[in-house]
């Protein structure tokens, strides 16, 4: 990735870069794809609020090496399946047959696809800013989910016409991210904070503070679901389960992305997501200070990442860089970190 050539990974992560393997072909490049997806979108959108049932579809990759795949599409997510929030749901792409070499989708079976939510061009910036959130965390650590941007034509077979063409992006499967880092996904109801790798947990909390995100948990999930809320755990499956690494996803409620529907949980005492409030664990404070110290020199590289985002308007680029500037101001030195972050840490 271009960003990784600009930033030296500043964490001595529990999973070293030397251990990290190359991603599968889909996530080995940042070049924007051109796709056409044909599906009964009218039916799918109508069913989305009450069902995640799949619909038959085809996916065509256009360009120098075109390919077509039989897939199913299913609406996914929670809030974004609500038609009062989004007129177009995020999707889960499942290949009928796992593509083989030389397909760009070699080794893929199921993929999350982040979509445009609403047809308005203004919603494109939210897609691109969430895409950037993933890329920023890729710069923090290889223990993160890769993403791949695409220009997508959505052809509605119910009405025999193109609904819209918009940018969206695929998210790497957590199993592939775990394998890439030499570990496995950990499926468990919940854990204690002491089971987290302190360095990984500090890195995670600092990142969420940076982007102004409060819609997450590192150690528990909603009732009846595996751990954790908008996070996955990776590590060694052999007992005891310890030194686990949380991997975040879903950043649409963050201040960086700043969607119209983003809201602050009632448990966080701030008014809006553009304000920052640190929610890391107090036990990891020294690791947070170390992580913040290491990242201080990365503002210019992060600004470059934002400037290079395909299709992101200059006003959105400026707003994003200004938002990140506030973060770097807050971590300028140890005194500022203790005053602005660590005073609100969680026991």
C-alpha positions in Angstrom: 0.0 0.0 0.0 1.2 3.5 -0.8 0.7 4.7 2.7 2.9 2.1 4.2 5.8 3.5 2.1 5.2 6.8 3.8 4.9 5.7 7.4 7.2 3.4 9.3 4.9 1.3 11.4 5.4 2.8 14.8 4.2 0.0 17.1 6.3 -2.9 18.1 3.1 -4.9 17.6 2.7 -8.3 19.2 2.4 -9.6 15.6 5.4 -8.3 13.8 5.6 -7.2 10.2 8.1 -10.0 9.7 5.3 -12.5 10.5 2.7 -10.8 8.4 2.0 -12.5 5.0 0.9 -10.8 1.8 -2.9 -10.4 1.5 -5.0 -12.2 -1.2 -5.0 -10.6 -4.6 -8.1 -8.5 -4.1 -6.4 -6.6 -1.3 -2.9 -6.5 -2.6 -3.4 -3.2 -4.5 -5.1 0.2 -3.9 -6.1 0.6 -7.6 -9.8 1.4 -7.9 -11.8 -1.4 -9.5 -14.6 -1.0 -12.0 -17.6 -3.4 -11.4 -21.1 -4.1 -12.6 -23.4 -5.9 -10.2 -26.7 -7.2 -11.6 -29.4 -8.2 -9.1 -33.1 -7.7 -8.3 -32.3 -4.5 -6.3 -35.9 -3.3 -6.0 -36.8 -6.6 -4.3 -33.6 -6.6 -2.2 -34.1 -3.0 -1.0 -37.7 -3.6 -0.1 -36.8 -6.7 1.9 -33.7 -5.3 3.6 -35.3 -3.8 6.8 -36.8 -7.2 7.9 -34.5 -9.8 6.3 -31.0 -10.6 5.4 -32.0 -13.3 2.9 -29.7 -13.6 -0.2 -30.7 -12.8 -3.7 -29.2 -14.3 -6.9 -26.8 -11.9 -8.7 -23.8 -11.6 -11.0 -20.7 -9.6 -10.5 -18.6 -8.4 -13.5 -15.1 -7.0 -13.2 -14.4 -4.7 -16.1 -11.0 -3.6 -17.4 -8.0 -5.3 -19.0 -8.7 -8.6 -17.4 -12.5 -8.9 -17.2 -14.3 -11.7 -15.3 -17.8 -12.5 -14.4 -19.0 -14.4 -11.3 -22.3 -15.9 -10.1 -22.9 -14.6 -6.6 -25.6 -13.9 -4.1 -26.2 -10.6 -2.5 -27.7 -10.1 1.0 -28.4 -6.9 2.9 -26.5 -6.7 6.1 -25.9 -4.6 9.1 -28.3 -3.1 11.6 -29.0 0.7 11.4 -28.1 0.9 7.7 -30.8 -1.6 6.8 -33.3 0.8 8.2 -34.8 2.7 5.2 -35.3 5.8 7.3 -31.5 5.9 7.6 -30.3 4.5 4.3 -32.1 4.0 1.0 -29.5 1.4 -0.1 -28.2 -1.1 2.4 -24.7 -2.4 2.8 -24.3 -5.8 1.1 -22.7 -9.2 1.7 -21.3 -10.8 -1.5 -21.1 -14.6 -1.6 -19.5 -16.4 -4.5 -21.3 -19.5 -5.7 -17.9 -21.1 -6.4 -14.7 -19.8 -4.8 -12.7 -18.1 -7.6 -9.4 -19.6 -8.5 -6.2 -18.3 -10.1 -5.9 -16.0 -12.1 -9.1 -14.3 -10.8 -8.6 -11.1 -8.8 -11.1 -12.7 -6.4 -9.0 -15.8 -5.9 -9.6 -17.4 -2.5 -12.7 -15.2 -1.7 -15.9 -16.8 -0.6 -17.8 -14.1 1.3 -17.1 -10.3 1.4 -18.7 -7.3 3.0 -19.4 -4.5 0.6 -19.8 -1.0 1.9 -22.3 1.0 -0.2 -23.4 4.5 -0.7 -26.4 4.5 1.7 -28.3 7.2 -0.3 -28.2 8.2 -3.9 -27.3 11.8 -3.2 -23.7 12.6 -4.3 -23.1 14.1 -0.8 -23.1 10.5 0.6 -20.1 9.6 -1.5 -17.9 11.5 0.8 -19.1 9.4 3.7 -18.1 6.2 1.9 -14.7 7.6 1.0 -14.1 8.8 4.6 -15.0 5.4 6.1 -12.6 3.9 3.5 -9.9 6.2 4.8 -10.6 5.2 8.4 -9.7 1.6 7.5 -6.6 2.8 5.6 -5.5 4.8 8.6 -5.7 1.8 10.8 -3.8 -0.2 8.2 -1.0 2.3 8.9 -1.2 1.7 12.6 -0.8 -2.1 12.4 -1.0 -5.1 10.0 -3.5 -6.5 12.5 -6.3 -4.7 10.7 -8.7 -5.2 7.8 -7.7 -4.3 4.3 -10.1 -2.5 2.0 -10.5 -2.2 -1.8 -12.3 0.7 -3.5 -14.5 0.2 -6.6 -16.7 2.2 -9.0 -19.8 0.1 -9.0 -22.7 0.1 -11.5 -25.8 -1.3 -9.8 -28.1 -2.8 -12.5 -31.6 -3.6 -11.3 -32.9 -6.7 -13.0 -36.4 -6.1 -11.6 -36.7 -2.9 -13.7 -34.1 -3.7 -16.4 -32.1 -0.5 -15.8 -29.1 0.9 -14.0 -30.1 2.3 -10.6 -26.9 4.2 -9.9 -23.2 4.1 -10.2 -21.3 4.9 -7.0 -18.1 4.2 -5.2 -18.1 1.5 -2.6 -15.4 -0.8 -1.1 -14.8 -4.4 -0.1 -13.6 -5.3 3.4 -11.2 -8.1 4.0 -12.6 -11.1 5.8 -11.4 -11.4 9.4 -10.2 -15.0 8.8 -7.9 -13.8 6.0 -6.6 -10.9 8.2 -5.9 -13.4 11.0 -4.1 -15.9 8.7 -2.1 -13.0 7.2 -0.8 -12.3 10.7 -0.1 -15.9 11.6 -3.0 -16.3 14.1 -6.7 -17.2 14.1 -10.1 -15.5 14.7 -11.3 -16.0 18.3 -15.0 -16.6 18.7 -16.1 -16.1 22.3 -19.0 -14.5 24.0 -17.0 -12.0 25.9 -13.6 -11.5 27.6 -12.1 -9.5 30.4 -9.8 -6.5 29.7 -6.9 -8.5 31.2 -7.1 -11.0 28.3 -6.3 -8.3 25.8 -2.8 -7.6 24.6 -2.1 -4.2 26.4 -0.2 -2.8 23.5 -2.8 -3.8 20.9 -5.7 -2.5 23.1 -3.9 0.8 23.7 -3.3 1.2 19.9 -7.0 0.3 19.2 -8.3 2.9 21.8 -6.0 5.6 20.5 -7.2 5.1 17.0 -10.8 5.2 18.0 -10.1 8.4 19.8 -8.3 9.8 16.7 -11.3 9.3 14.5 -13.9 10.2 17.1 -15.7 6.8 17.3 -17.7 5.5 20.2 -19.6 2.7 18.6 -17.4 -0.2 19.7 -16.3 -2.5 22.5 -13.0 -4.5 22.8 -14.3 -7.0 25.3 -18.1 -7.6 24.9 -20.8 -7.7 22.3 -24.6 -7.3 22.1 -26.6 -9.9 24.0 -26.6 -13.2 22.1 -23.7 -12.2 19.9 -20.0 -13.1 20.0 -17.5 -10.6 21.2 -17.1 -7.9 20.3 -19.2 -4.9 19.3 -17.9 -3.7 15.9 -14.7 -5.6 16.6 -13.2 -9.1 16.1 -10.6 -10.8 18.2 -7.6 -12.6 16.8 -4.9 -14.5 18.6 -3.7 -18.0 19.6 -6.7 -20.4 20.1 -4.7 -22.6 22.5 -5.8 -22.0 26.2 -5.4 -19.8 28.1 -6.9 -17.2 25.8 -4.7 -14.2 26.5 -2.8 -11.5 24.7 -5.7 -11.1 22.3 -5.7 -8.4 19.6 -9.0 -6.5 18.9 -9.5 -5.6 15.2 -12.1 -2.8 14.6 -14.5 -2.3 11.8 -17.6 -0.1 11.0 -16.6 3.5 11.4 -19.7 5.2 9.9 -20.7 6.6 13.4 -17.2 8.3 13.8 -16.5 12.0 13.8 -14.1 11.5 10.9 -16.9 10.0 8.7 -19.5 12.3 10.2 -22.7 10.7 8.7 -26.0 12.5 9.3 -27.2 9.6 11.4 -24.0 9.3 13.6 -24.9 9.6 17.3 -23.0 9.4 20.6 -24.0 6.6 23.0 -25.8 7.8 26.2 -22.9 6.5 28.2 -20.4 8.9 26.7 -20.7 12.5 28.1 -20.2 14.5 24.9 -22.8 16.1 22.5 -21.6 15.0 19.1 -19.2 12.7 17.4 -16.9 15.5 16.3 -15.9 15.9 19.9 -13.3 13.5 21.3 -13.5 11.5 24.5 -11.0 8.8 25.4 -12.4 5.4 26.3 -9.2 3.2 26.7 -8.5 1.2 29.8 -6.5 2.9 32.6 -4.4 -0.3 32.9 -3.0 0.5 29.4 -2.1 4.2 30.0 1.6 3.8 29.7 1.1 1.9 26.4 -1.2 4.7 25.2 1.5 7.3 26.0 4.1 5.2 24.1 1.8 4.8 21.1 0.9 8.4 21.0 4.5 9.4 21.2 5.4 7.2 18.3 2.6 8.5 16.0 3.2 12.2 16.5 5.3 12.6 13.4 2.7 11.0 11.1 0.4 13.9 10.5 1.8 14.8 7.2 1.7 11.2 6.0 -2.0 11.0 7.1 -2.7 14.2 5.2 -1.2 12.7 2.1 -3.4 9.6 2.5 -6.5 11.9 2.5 -5.3 14.0 -0.4 -4.7 10.8 -2.5 -8.3 9.5 -2.0 -10.0 9.0 -5.4 -13.1 11.2 -5.8 -12.9 12.9 -2.4 -13.9 16.6 -2.8 -11.4 19.3 -1.7 -13.8 20.5 1.0 -14.0 17.0 2.5 -10.3 16.6 2.4 -9.8 19.9 4.2 -12.4 19.0 6.8 -10.8 15.6 7.4 -7.3 17.1 7.8 -8.5 19.7 10.1 -10.2 17.1 12.3 -7.0 15.0 12.5 -5.1 18.2 13.3 -7.1 18.4 16.5 -6.0 14.9 17.4 -2.3 15.6 16.9 -2.6 18.7 19.0 -4.1 16.7 21.8 -1.2 14.2 21.8 1.5 16.9 21.4 3.3 15.9 24.6 2.8 13.7 27.7 1.2 16.5 29.7 -1.5 17.0 27.0 -2.1 13.2 26.7 -2.6 12.9 30.5 -4.9 16.0 30.5 -7.0 15.4 27.4 -7.0 11.6 27.1 -6.0 9.6 30.2 -8.2 11.5 32.7 -11.3 9.8 31.2 -9.8 6.3 30.9 -11.9 3.3 32.1 -11.0 1.1 35.1 
